[in-house]
């Protein structure tokens, strides 16, 4: 039972790694966050571990192509 759970976790993280590479280097991050346009190569590499975990949510946002809401407060 534990072996099946670990296999599923490994499969999930492997899919997340592949997605992270595509997301960071093919422009997914740029479509979701306009501030990522100026991101360096090192910034893109640092995105990959987070993408491995949150890839279903990021895939949904990438497909939807919605930018985060703009803050409308006195500080902007």
MARLO-442353 format. One line per field, with one value per residue: residue number from 1; residue in one letter; x, y, z of N, C-alpha, C, CB in turn. Coordinates in nm, 3 decimals. Glycine has a CB too. Example, Ala and Ser with C-alpha at 12.3 -4.5 7.8 and 13.67 -1.06 7.14 Angstrom:
BEGIN
i: c(1	2)
aa: c(a	s)
neast: c(1.319	1.285)
nnorth: c(-0.569	-0.225)
nup: c(0.780	0.708)
caeast: c(1.230	1.367)
canorth: c(-0.450	-0.106)
caup: c(0.780	0.714)
ceast: c(1.320	1.290)
cnorth: c(-0.330	0.003)
cup: c(0.780	0.787)
cbeast: c(1.131	1.408)
cbnorth: c(-0.447	-0.060)
cbup: c(0.905	0.572)
REM end
This chain:
BEGIN
i: c(1	2	3	4	5	6	7	8	9	10	11	12	13	14	15	16	17	18	19	20	21	22	23	24	25	26	27	28	29	30	31	32	33	34	35	36	37	38	39	40	41	42	43	44	45	46	47	48	49	50	51	52	53	54	55	56	57	58	59	60	61	62	63	64	65	66	67	68	69	70	71	72	73	74	75	76)
aa: c(x	x	x	x	x	x	x	x	x	x	x	x	x	x	x	x	x	x	x	x	x	x	x	x	x	x	x	x	x	x	x	x	x	x	x	x	x	x	x	x	x	x	x	x	x	x	x	x	x	x	x	x	x	x	x	x	x	x	x	x	x	x	x	x	x	x	x	x	x	x	x	x	x	x	x	x)
neast: c(0.082	0.193	0.392	0.248	0.135	0.371	0.463	0.261	0.296	0.554	0.501	0.326	0.500	0.690	0.539	0.489	0.748	0.810	0.604	0.682	0.924	0.829	0.648	0.809	1.002	0.875	0.700	0.471	0.473	0.502	0.258	0.080	0.183	0.273	0.505	0.700	0.817	1.059	1.222	1.517	1.737	1.808	1.595	1.388	1.467	1.436	1.160	1.075	1.069	0.843	0.648	0.638	0.489	0.251	0.137	-0.120	-0.294	-0.151	-0.150	-0.423	-0.453	-0.281	-0.403	-0.643	-0.541	-0.538	-0.448	-0.320	-0.538	-0.537	-0.415	-0.612	-0.561	-0.466	-0.198	-0.104)
nnorth: c(-0.119	0.125	0.144	0.185	0.436	0.593	0.558	0.686	0.946	1.000	0.992	1.210	1.419	1.394	1.458	1.720	1.826	1.817	1.982	2.216	2.285	2.345	2.549	2.748	2.806	2.831	3.038	3.038	3.145	3.411	3.474	3.450	3.615	3.934	4.055	3.864	3.871	4.000	3.823	3.646	3.378	3.229	3.290	3.160	2.895	2.869	2.869	2.615	2.411	2.497	2.483	2.210	2.122	2.272	2.233	2.155	2.371	2.587	2.510	2.529	2.808	2.893	2.792	2.929	3.180	3.411	3.706	3.796	3.971	4.327	4.532	4.766	5.000	5.261	5.244	5.182)
nup: c(0.000	0.081	-0.108	-0.342	-0.289	-0.273	-0.531	-0.677	-0.578	-0.673	-0.949	-0.971	-0.897	-1.099	-1.326	-1.249	-1.257	-1.532	-1.624	-1.487	-1.614	-1.873	-1.810	-1.692	-1.889	-2.136	-2.132	-1.969	-1.713	-1.772	-1.886	-1.675	-1.471	-1.523	-1.426	-1.439	-1.682	-1.700	-1.574	-1.483	-1.598	-1.375	-1.202	-1.333	-1.302	-1.028	-1.010	-1.072	-0.856	-0.704	-0.899	-0.934	-0.720	-0.719	-0.972	-1.090	-1.027	-1.140	-1.407	-1.464	-1.432	-1.637	-1.868	-1.851	-1.868	-1.703	-1.548	-1.225	-0.996	-1.006	-0.757	-0.593	-0.412	-0.182	-0.185	-0.434)
caeast: c(0.000	0.282	0.463	0.157	0.128	0.496	0.468	0.172	0.361	0.663	0.441	0.275	0.613	0.752	0.455	0.512	0.879	0.796	0.523	0.762	1.016	0.751	0.588	0.910	1.082	0.795	0.617	0.352	0.486	0.482	0.115	0.010	0.236	0.349	0.634	0.795	0.875	1.198	1.289	1.641	1.744	1.807	1.458	1.308	1.507	1.377	1.018	1.046	1.021	0.705	0.561	0.623	0.387	0.124	0.117	-0.258	-0.346	-0.084	-0.200	-0.555	-0.433	-0.217	-0.506	-0.738	-0.463	-0.583	-0.348	-0.372	-0.608	-0.457	-0.451	-0.668	-0.558	-0.393	-0.055	-0.071)
canorth: c(0.000	0.241	0.149	0.246	0.578	0.657	0.559	0.793	1.072	1.016	1.024	1.347	1.511	1.387	1.543	1.857	1.870	1.843	2.103	2.329	2.324	2.411	2.670	2.849	2.843	2.854	3.158	3.029	3.240	3.546	3.495	3.462	3.729	4.021	4.086	3.756	3.894	4.039	3.723	3.590	3.234	3.177	3.303	3.054	2.768	2.867	2.845	2.474	2.335	2.536	2.429	2.066	2.099	2.340	2.232	2.156	2.507	2.671	2.470	2.590	2.952	2.912	2.770	3.040	3.300	3.527	3.770	3.820	4.098	4.444	4.589	4.901	5.064	5.386	5.217	5.162)
caup: c(0.000	0.086	-0.236	-0.440	-0.258	-0.312	-0.678	-0.722	-0.545	-0.770	-1.078	-0.958	-0.898	-1.232	-1.412	-1.206	-1.306	-1.676	-1.635	-1.440	-1.722	-1.978	-1.755	-1.668	-2.006	-2.256	-2.121	-1.885	-1.603	-1.828	-1.912	-1.548	-1.396	-1.612	-1.367	-1.469	-1.815	-1.683	-1.491	-1.537	-1.610	-1.239	-1.152	-1.394	-1.239	-0.895	-1.022	-1.098	-0.739	-0.671	-1.005	-0.913	-0.620	-0.751	-1.116	-1.138	-1.016	-1.239	-1.539	-1.477	-1.454	-1.766	-1.969	-1.837	-1.902	-1.628	-1.464	-1.090	-0.988	-0.974	-0.627	-0.602	-0.281	-0.180	-0.199	-0.576)
ceast: c(0.087	0.356	0.376	0.147	0.254	0.511	0.379	0.231	0.476	0.611	0.390	0.391	0.686	0.671	0.476	0.645	0.873	0.714	0.603	0.860	0.942	0.697	0.691	0.976	1.002	0.694	0.492	0.355	0.462	0.334	0.037	0.053	0.321	0.486	0.740	0.860	1.024	1.277	1.411	1.631	1.738	1.669	1.371	1.341	1.444	1.225	0.983	1.003	0.878	0.607	0.539	0.511	0.251	0.088	-0.029	-0.320	-0.283	-0.127	-0.337	-0.542	-0.373	-0.319	-0.605	-0.674	-0.513	-0.469	-0.405	-0.441	-0.514	-0.508	-0.497	-0.674	-0.478	-0.244	-0.012	-0.069)
cnorth: c(0.126	0.255	0.214	0.396	0.653	0.662	0.670	0.930	1.101	1.053	1.168	1.448	1.509	1.470	1.690	1.910	1.904	1.970	2.226	2.377	2.399	2.545	2.781	2.898	2.866	2.967	3.147	3.128	3.382	3.575	3.514	3.587	3.815	4.059	3.981	3.773	3.925	3.940	3.665	3.438	3.169	3.183	3.191	2.917	2.757	2.846	2.696	2.398	2.370	2.483	2.280	2.036	2.152	2.333	2.224	2.297	2.598	2.636	2.531	2.740	2.980	2.895	2.886	3.173	3.424	3.579	3.788	3.955	4.211	4.504	4.734	4.963	5.193	5.367	5.196	5.292)
cup: c(0.000	-0.046	-0.344	-0.417	-0.298	-0.464	-0.734	-0.693	-0.641	-0.907	-1.080	-0.967	-1.033	-1.332	-1.378	-1.254	-1.454	-1.699	-1.594	-1.545	-1.832	-1.931	-1.741	-1.796	-2.133	-2.240	-2.039	-1.771	-1.651	-1.851	-1.783	-1.472	-1.488	-1.556	-1.397	-1.605	-1.802	-1.599	-1.561	-1.547	-1.472	-1.175	-1.206	-1.334	-1.100	-0.898	-1.026	-0.972	-0.697	-0.774	-0.987	-0.816	-0.665	-0.899	-1.159	-1.134	-1.121	-1.381	-1.565	-1.506	-1.591	-1.879	-1.969	-1.876	-1.830	-1.541	-1.324	-1.083	-0.947	-0.844	-0.646	-0.464	-0.290	-0.201	-0.344	-0.648)
cbeast: c(-0.093	0.383	0.506	0.016	0.103	0.613	0.424	0.036	0.412	0.746	0.325	0.199	0.710	0.763	0.306	0.506	0.985	0.730	0.396	0.836	1.086	0.637	0.524	1.015	1.183	0.723	0.580	0.338	0.625	0.559	0.057	0.034	0.319	0.270	0.620	0.725	0.802	1.205	1.194	1.761	1.871	1.905	1.399	1.330	1.662	1.408	0.965	1.168	1.114	0.694	0.621	0.754	0.427	0.132	0.191	-0.343	-0.320	0.068	-0.208	-0.638	-0.343	-0.100	-0.580	-0.790	-0.466	-0.706	-0.303	-0.259	-0.724	-0.460	-0.332	-0.808	-0.499	-0.417	-0.018	-0.169)
cbnorth: c(-0.001	0.228	0.008	0.181	0.597	0.584	0.423	0.780	1.070	0.889	0.926	1.365	1.477	1.240	1.504	1.865	1.763	1.723	2.091	2.291	2.201	2.321	2.641	2.796	2.737	2.728	3.200	2.889	3.229	3.561	3.379	3.337	3.681	4.147	4.101	3.622	4.009	4.176	3.613	3.631	3.191	3.253	3.439	3.051	2.757	2.996	2.912	2.408	2.358	2.686	2.457	2.005	2.163	2.484	2.119	2.060	2.563	2.658	2.317	2.567	3.010	2.813	2.637	3.047	3.323	3.492	3.905	3.812	4.089	4.549	4.582	4.900	4.968	5.458	5.096	5.069)
cbup: c(0.120	0.202	-0.279	-0.432	-0.110	-0.250	-0.734	-0.654	-0.400	-0.778	-1.110	-0.824	-0.786	-1.280	-1.398	-1.056	-1.280	-1.747	-1.549	-1.315	-1.781	-2.023	-1.620	-1.574	-2.031	-2.293	-2.252	-1.831	-1.538	-1.959	-1.990	-1.463	-1.273	-1.641	-1.220	-1.462	-1.888	-1.619	-1.454	-1.451	-1.684	-1.154	-1.191	-1.545	-1.230	-0.823	-1.147	-1.158	-0.621	-0.662	-1.142	-0.863	-0.488	-0.708	-1.175	-1.054	-0.875	-1.225	-1.550	-1.349	-1.344	-1.784	-1.944	-1.694	-2.050	-1.541	-1.524	-0.986	-0.890	-1.090	-0.528	-0.668	-0.175	-0.052	-0.117	-0.643)
REM end
